């Protein structure tokens, strides 16, 4: 099972991130939420998107009975609109951070 947790943040607080697994839309995750994704054992490619901005792709190996915990959040934190707009243009492939929870 994959457990995806999205941090609470001011940036994108009213927007949902679209979840892609193996290039197929799986669902969406809202601000300050968690979602459990049941997948059979295997290798998966996962990324998140909002508009034209996205995260890097993670390769995930799911094994039976294993819980994989991931976290996501915007690369921009705080309330500075101009920094967020700038990041969405110049860092569109790294706008969302998607990583394994440590």
C-alpha positions as CSV (number, residue, x, y, z in Angstrom):
1,X,0.0,0.0,0.0
2,X,1.2,3.5,-0.8
3,X,0.2,6.2,1.7
4,X,0.5,9.7,0.3
5,X,0.5,12.7,2.7
6,X,0.2,16.3,1.6
7,X,1.5,18.9,4.0
8,X,-0.6,21.8,5.0
9,X,0.6,25.0,3.3
10,X,-0.6,28.4,2.2
11,X,0.5,27.9,-1.4
12,X,-2.1,25.9,-3.4
13,X,-4.3,25.6,-0.3
14,X,-7.5,25.5,-2.3
15,X,-6.1,23.4,-5.1
16,X,-5.7,19.6,-5.5
17,X,-2.7,17.8,-6.9
18,X,-3.5,15.2,-9.5
19,X,-1.9,11.8,-8.8
20,X,-0.5,9.9,-11.8
21,X,0.6,6.3,-11.6
22,X,2.2,4.7,-14.7
23,X,0.9,7.7,-16.7
24,X,-2.7,7.1,-15.7
25,X,-4.7,9.5,-13.4
26,X,-5.3,7.8,-10.1
27,X,-7.0,10.6,-8.2
28,X,-6.4,13.9,-6.5
29,X,-5.1,14.9,-3.1
30,X,-6.1,18.2,-1.4
31,X,-4.2,20.4,1.0
32,X,-3.4,18.8,4.5
33,X,-4.8,15.4,3.5
34,X,-3.7,11.8,3.2
35,X,-4.7,9.1,0.7
36,X,-4.1,5.3,0.8
37,X,-3.5,3.7,-2.6
38,X,-3.9,-0.1,-2.8
39,X,-1.8,-1.5,-5.6
40,X,-0.7,-5.1,-6.3
41,X,2.9,-6.0,-6.0
42,X,5.0,-4.5,-8.7
43,X,7.0,-1.5,-10.0
44,X,5.3,1.8,-10.5
45,X,6.2,5.3,-11.8
46,X,4.4,8.0,-9.9
47,X,4.2,11.8,-10.2
48,X,1.9,14.7,-9.2
49,X,0.6,17.6,-11.3
50,X,-1.2,20.9,-10.9
51,X,-1.8,22.8,-14.1
52,X,1.4,22.6,-16.1
53,X,3.6,22.1,-13.0
54,X,4.6,18.7,-11.7
55,X,6.8,16.7,-9.4
56,X,9.7,14.6,-10.5
57,X,8.8,11.0,-11.2
58,X,9.4,8.5,-8.4
59,X,9.9,4.8,-9.1
60,X,8.2,2.7,-6.4
61,X,8.6,-1.0,-5.8
62,X,5.5,-2.3,-4.0
63,X,5.8,-5.6,-2.2
64,X,3.0,-7.6,-0.6
65,X,2.2,-6.4,2.9
66,X,4.5,-3.4,2.6
67,X,3.4,0.2,3.4
68,X,5.3,2.9,1.5
69,X,4.8,6.4,2.9
70,X,5.3,9.4,0.6
71,X,5.0,13.1,1.3
72,X,4.3,15.9,-1.0
73,X,4.2,19.7,-0.9
74,X,4.9,22.8,-3.0
75,X,8.5,23.8,-3.5
76,X,7.3,27.3,-2.5
77,X,6.3,27.9,1.0
78,X,5.0,31.2,2.4
79,X,2.7,33.9,1.1
80,X,4.8,35.6,-1.5
81,X,2.7,35.5,-4.7
82,X,5.5,36.7,-6.9
83,X,8.0,34.0,-5.8
84,X,5.3,31.3,-6.3
85,X,4.4,32.6,-9.8
86,X,8.1,32.7,-10.7
87,X,8.7,29.2,-9.4
88,X,5.7,27.9,-11.4
89,X,7.2,29.2,-14.6
90,X,10.9,28.5,-14.1
91,X,10.7,25.4,-12.0
92,X,7.6,23.7,-13.5
93,X,9.1,20.2,-13.3
94,X,10.1,20.6,-9.7
95,X,7.2,22.7,-8.4
96,X,5.8,19.8,-6.4
97,X,8.1,17.9,-4.1
98,X,7.3,14.2,-4.0
99,X,9.5,12.1,-1.8
100,X,9.7,9.1,0.4
101,X,9.0,10.0,4.0
102,X,12.0,9.7,6.3
